[in-house]
Amino acid sequence: MNKEEEKEIIDKHYGLAKSLAQGFYRKTSAFSFEDLLQVSLIGIIKAHRKHNPQKSKFSTFATHCIRHDLIKFIKKNPECTTYPTPRTDYHADPQISDYFPETLTSTEKEIITLLNSKHKNHEIRKKLNMKKLAYDKTVKSCLRKIRVANG
């Protein structure tokens, strides 16, 4: 494979590599996004060299190859002691509670506080032990109450 072919493959599948690198970057703070993106892009080239079109789609095969390479990179690097490093810093902003409408439940208040603290939806659901459907309904209810309270 020549340089032009490699560049074309990378350009075509850059979004896939970036998406996977972002996913791993959110899960571990031990590596820079650029390092993880580089591993992903190299994984794209390796996947292209090994891909058999009769067995699978390229994007499916490449996803598995890139994930494998990212996990291998993280585990081999001595500065990373665990994989992934979970976030456990659930600190609420004491100022936000001043703006809650009185109609919000304690669960709704906690969800808004955690969202304001830049926590991801799946982290909040896990912390509150909520299923996705129940969480989504609670968030919709909360937003509706906030809209009503603010006119």
N, C-alpha and C positions, 0 to 999 in steps of 0.2 A: 504494500500500500504506500503510495507516495504522499507527500505533504499536502497536496491539494485535495486529495481524497479524504485525508484525515480532517482537514479544516472543514470540508463540506459536511462530513458526518457530525462533527462537533457543532457546527452552526445549526444543523437540522434538529439535533437532539439536546441543544443547550438548555432548554426549559426543563426537560426531564432531569438532567444532571443538577441544575440549580435547585429544583424542588426537593430532590432527595438530600442534597447538602443542607438546605435550610431546615429540613426535618431533623437531621442529626445535630445541627447547630443549636436548635431550640432545646434539645435534650441534654447536651453536655456543654459546659462552659470552659473545658480544658483546651479547646482548639479554636482557632480563628475560622471565620466563615470561608475566607480565601483558601485556607489549607484543605478544608473539606470539599470545596468546589473543585479544587485541583484534582483531588483523589477521584471525584465523580467524573470529571472530564477524561481522565486517564481510563477509568472504568468503561466509558463509552467506546473508546478506541479498542480496548481489549475485547469488549462484547462484540463489536463489529467483526473483529478477526475470527472469533470463535462461533459466531451465529450460524445456525443451520435453518434456513427459511422453511424447510419442510416440517420442522418440529414445533416452531412457535413464531409468534410475531416478534419483531426485533425489540419493540418497546418493553414487552414482557420479559424477554431474556435479558435486556440491558438493565432493567430495574433490579433483577435478582443479582446480576453481576456487580452493579454499583453498590448495592446494599452490602454485599459480601465484602467488597473492597473497603468500604467505609468502616465496617465493624472490625475488619482485620487491622486497618490503620489505627483505629482507636485502641484496640487491645494491645497492639505492639508498642505503642508509644508509652514510655514509662511515666510521663507526667499525668496520665489518666489512671486513677486507681480503681474506678468503678465505671460501669457502662449500663445505662446512661446515668448521669448525675441528676437526680430528681431535684426539683425546686421544693424547698420546704419553708420558704420565707413568707408565710402568710401574715403580713402585718397590715392591719387595717388603718386607714387614714382617719384620724379622729375628727377632722374638719368636715368630712362629707356628711356625717350624720346630722349636721345642722340644717341641711337642705332637704331631708326626707319628708315627704308628705305624711301626715298622721295615719293615712289609710294603709300604709305598707305594713306587711307582716314582718316578723323578725327574720324569717328566711329570706324574704325579698330584700330587706335591708342589708343582710350579710352578702347576698349575691352582688348587689350594686357596689358595696364596699370593696369586695374582692375584684370585681371588674375594674373599678377605678384604680386599684393597685396593680393593674396590668397582668392579672392572672388569666390564664386560658380557660375556656369553658370546660374542657375535660378535667382540669385541675379543680375547678370549683365543684363540679359534679362529684368528683371523688371525695373531696373534703366534706361535702354535705351528704354524701352517700345517696345521691339522687340518680335515677335513671334519666336517660336523655329526654324522653317524651315529657316526663314530669318537670324536668328542669326548663325545657323550652316553653311549656305552658306557664310556669311561674315567671319567667323572664317577660313573656308577653303581657301577663297580668300586671306585672310591676311597671312596665313601660306605659301601659294604658293609664294606670293610676297617676304616674308622674305627669303625663300629658294633660290629664284632667285637672290636676292640681295647679299646673302652670298655665292653664287657659288655653 
